[in-house]
């Protein structure tokens, strides 16, 4: 899996609000129902799942997995 921060295009110290805005923007662009790539959308969704949860984000920041 790629780095979720680079997948969403946010800095490692980004706020939860900035992460949410980046996800929504990218999800609109890459959503399969709007003609986007399903694989790219899944990658974006997985990155957001990690970064939106403070515990998962802290674990990723510590371990990189």
Secondary structure, DSSP 8 states (H G I E B T S, - for coil): ---HHHHHT--TT--HHHHHHHHHHHHHHH-GGGT--HHHHHHHHHHHHHHHSHHHHHHHHHH--
